[in-house]
Amino acid sequence: MLNQKLLFQRNRKNIFSPSAWTDEIDTFEQAWIECRKAECESPIRPKSYQELYDAFRTRLDIERTEYDKTSSVYVENTMPLHEFKVLVGEFALDGLTEAQVFYNIFPKLPLAAQMPMLRIMVDEFGSGNPNYAHTTLYINLLHELGMPDTYEDYLATVSDSSLEFVNLFYWLCIRANDPSWFVGALTYLETIIPDAFDCFAKACGRLNISSHAYYTEHQHIDFYHAQDSLRILKEMDAAQALNHDVAFKGMLLASLITNRAFDGAVKVARMKSQTKEALS
């Protein structure tokens, strides 16, 4: 039966063997994406870069004031170590393959827009030093927590909402019909991460986890990545390659799936903890 786990496995296999992708998988993915698009439909239709930027800032303001912060407050102040390990495991598929699929977006961008995208990628991979690549930082965190360091180890347990977060970027980079989807989603993600990762960083401090660099480095560098993401949008706009409406939809799609993944992962961690307590 088709599910998000199988979609992820085919996404990874497709990197080495495109023939692994089938019409059946394509149909499943499209049905899932269309369902999520419908969930975040908006009457706002930006027609210029300025309208897109204004709509994005308004959206961020709404999220900051209206989004339920119960999950982030719990992670920051209360979540015990055994639950935090479950939370880290929920995002291991992303952390252990981070940004690898982004290479597929380069030929779809105008040359000038490729430059800020390249700066982001250089940072993602530690400026060429494997010790500072973001995936290495995640592996360091996993090792300190006594957890396995290959993504295959998490396939059997990770939740669908976490898988959707990873699978989204395969669709955005490889199969979306317009790179504006990806750049909109990337801009959203790079902009929110410095604040979104604050609860993770503070939890590491509270739990005496020394391998916090995955979170604190993102808090530092994604401030600059957010600016470069806007530069990509501007360069696409200047080259008349930006669909402003689609870029905004990409932002909304990333918002929906990212927030759902985080809240879902926290719920999974708490549920597993409660189940363990009930059985003990």
C-alpha positions in Angstrom: 0.0 0.0 0.0 1.4 3.4 -1.0 2.3 5.7 1.9 4.8 8.5 2.8 7.4 6.0 3.8 7.4 4.3 0.4 7.4 7.7 -1.3 10.6 8.7 0.7 12.3 5.4 -0.2 11.5 5.9 -3.9 12.7 9.6 -3.7 16.0 8.4 -2.4 16.3 5.5 -4.9 15.3 7.9 -7.8 18.6 9.8 -7.2 20.6 6.8 -8.4 18.0 5.0 -10.5 15.3 7.3 -12.1 13.5 4.2 -13.4 12.5 3.5 -9.8 9.9 6.2 -10.2 6.6 4.8 -11.4 3.3 6.2 -12.6 1.7 4.8 -9.5 4.1 6.7 -7.2 3.6 9.8 -9.3 -0.1 9.6 -8.9 0.2 9.1 -5.1 2.5 12.1 -4.8 0.3 14.4 -6.9 -2.8 13.4 -4.9 -1.0 14.2 -1.6 0.4 17.5 -2.9 -3.0 18.6 -4.3 -4.6 17.8 -1.0 -2.1 19.9 1.0 -2.4 22.8 -1.5 -6.2 22.8 -1.0 -5.7 23.0 2.8 -3.7 26.2 2.6 -5.6 28.0 -0.2 -5.6 31.7 0.2 -7.5 34.6 -1.6 -4.2 36.6 -1.7 -2.8 36.6 -5.2 0.5 38.7 -5.3 1.2 40.1 -8.8 4.6 41.8 -8.1 7.7 41.3 -5.9 6.5 44.0 -3.5 3.0 42.5 -3.1 4.7 39.1 -2.5 7.0 40.5 0.1 4.2 42.3 1.9 2.0 39.2 1.8 4.8 37.1 3.3 5.6 39.6 6.1 1.9 39.8 6.9 1.7 36.0 7.0 4.7 35.8 9.4 3.1 38.4 11.7 -0.1 36.3 11.8 1.8 33.1 12.6 3.8 34.9 15.4 0.6 36.1 17.1 -1.9 33.3 16.3 0.1 30.1 16.0 -0.3 27.7 19.0 3.1 27.7 20.8 2.2 24.9 23.2 4.6 22.4 21.5 7.6 24.8 21.4 7.0 25.9 25.0 6.9 22.2 26.1 10.1 21.4 24.2 11.9 24.4 25.7 10.8 24.1 29.3 9.6 20.6 30.1 10.4 17.8 27.6 12.5 15.1 29.3 15.5 13.6 27.6 13.9 10.4 26.5 11.2 12.4 24.7 13.7 14.7 23.2 15.5 11.7 21.7 12.2 10.7 20.0 11.8 14.2 18.7 15.3 14.2 17.3 14.6 10.9 15.7 11.5 12.2 14.0 13.6 14.7 12.1 16.6 12.4 11.4 15.5 11.7 7.8 15.9 15.4 7.1 19.0 16.0 9.2 20.8 13.0 7.7 20.1 14.0 4.1 19.8 17.8 4.5 19.9 19.9 1.4 21.1 17.1 -0.9 18.0 17.3 -3.1 18.5 21.1 -3.5 21.1 20.5 -6.3 18.2 19.7 -8.6 16.9 23.3 -8.5 20.0 25.0 -9.9 19.4 24.5 -13.6 15.8 25.7 -13.2 16.9 29.1 -11.8 18.2 32.1 -13.8 22.0 32.4 -13.6 21.9 35.5 -11.3 19.5 33.6 -8.9 21.8 30.7 -8.8 24.5 32.8 -7.0 22.6 33.3 -3.7 21.4 29.7 -3.9 25.0 28.6 -4.2 25.9 30.6 -1.1 23.2 28.8 0.9 24.4 25.5 -0.4 28.0 26.3 0.6 26.9 26.9 4.1 24.8 23.8 4.2 27.8 21.7 3.4 30.2 23.4 5.9 32.0 25.5 3.3 33.6 22.4 2.0 34.7 21.1 5.5 32.8 17.9 6.3 33.2 18.6 10.0 30.9 21.6 9.7 28.4 20.2 7.3 24.9 20.4 8.8 24.4 16.7 8.4 27.7 16.1 10.4 26.3 18.4 13.1 23.2 16.2 13.2 25.3 13.0 13.4 27.2 14.5 16.3 23.9 15.1 18.1 22.7 11.6 17.4 26.0 10.1 18.7 25.8 12.0 21.9 22.2 10.8 22.4 23.3 7.2 21.7 21.2 7.0 18.6 22.0 5.4 15.2 23.3 7.7 12.4 21.8 6.3 9.2 18.4 7.4 7.9 17.4 3.8 7.2 17.3 3.2 11.0 14.4 5.7 11.4 12.2 4.6 8.5 10.2 2.1 10.6 9.3 4.6 13.3 9.1 8.1 11.9 5.6 9.5 11.6 3.9 10.5 8.3 3.9 14.2 9.2 7.7 14.1 9.5 8.0 12.2 6.3 5.8 14.7 4.5 8.3 17.5 5.5 11.2 15.6 3.8 9.1 14.5 0.8 7.9 18.0 0.2 11.4 19.2 -0.9 11.8 16.3 -3.4 8.6 17.4 -5.1 9.6 21.1 -4.9 13.0 20.5 -6.4 12.4 17.8 -8.9 8.7 17.6 -10.0 7.1 21.0 -9.3 6.2 22.7 -12.6 7.7 26.0 -11.5 10.8 26.8 -9.4 8.8 29.6 -7.7 7.2 26.9 -5.6 10.7 25.9 -4.2 12.0 29.4 -3.7 8.8 30.5 -1.9 9.0 27.5 0.4 12.8 28.0 1.0 12.2 31.6 1.9 9.6 30.7 4.5 11.8 28.0 6.0 15.0 30.0 6.2 13.1 32.9 7.7 11.4 31.1 10.5 14.2 28.7 11.6 16.2 31.1 13.8 13.1 31.5 16.0 11.7 28.0 15.5 15.0 26.4 16.6 15.2 28.4 19.8 13.2 25.8 21.7 15.5 23.1 20.6 18.6 25.1 21.5 17.2 25.9 24.9 16.2 22.3 25.5 19.8 21.2 24.8 21.0 23.7 27.4 18.4 22.5 29.9 19.2 18.8 29.2 23.0 19.4 29.2 23.4 18.3 25.6 26.7 19.6 24.3 26.1 18.8 20.6 23.7 21.6 20.2 25.5 23.1 17.1 22.9 21.7 14.7 20.4 24.1 16.2 22.6 27.0 17.2 24.4 27.1 13.8 21.1 27.2 12.0 20.0 30.1 14.3 23.1 32.0 13.2 23.4 31.2 9.5 19.7 31.1 8.5 19.4 34.8 9.3 21.7 35.3 6.3 20.0 32.5 4.3 16.7 34.3 4.7 18.3 37.4 3.0 19.7 35.2 0.2 16.4 33.6 -0.3 14.8 37.0 -0.9 17.7 37.8 -3.3 16.8 34.6 -5.3 13.2 35.9 -5.5 14.4 39.3 -6.6 16.7 37.9 -9.3 14.0 35.7 -10.6 11.7 38.7 -10.6 14.2 40.7 -12.6 14.6 37.9 -15.1 10.8 37.6 -15.4 11.1 34.1 -14.1 9.2 34.5 -10.9 5.5 33.6 -10.6 4.6 35.7 -7.6 1.3 33.8 -6.9 3.1 30.4 -7.0 5.9 31.6 -4.8 3.4 32.7 -2.1 1.6 29.4 -2.4 5.0 27.7 -1.8 5.4 29.7 1.4 1.9 28.7 2.5 2.6 25.0 1.6 5.9 25.0 3.6 4.2 26.7 6.5 1.4 24.1 6.7 3.7 21.1 6.4 6.5 22.4 8.6 4.3 23.4 11.5 2.3 20.2 11.2 5.5 18.1 11.2 6.8 19.9 14.4 3.6 19.6 16.3 3.2 16.0 15.1 6.7 15.1 16.2 6.1 16.6 19.7 2.9 14.6 20.0 4.6 11.4 19.0 7.3 11.9 21.6 4.8 12.6 24.3 2.5 9.7 23.3 5.5 7.2 23.2 6.5 8.4 26.7 2.9 8.0 28.0 2.7 4.5 26.5 6.0 3.5 28.0 4.8 4.7 31.5 1.5 2.9 31.1 3.4 -0.4 30.3 5.9 0.0 33.1 
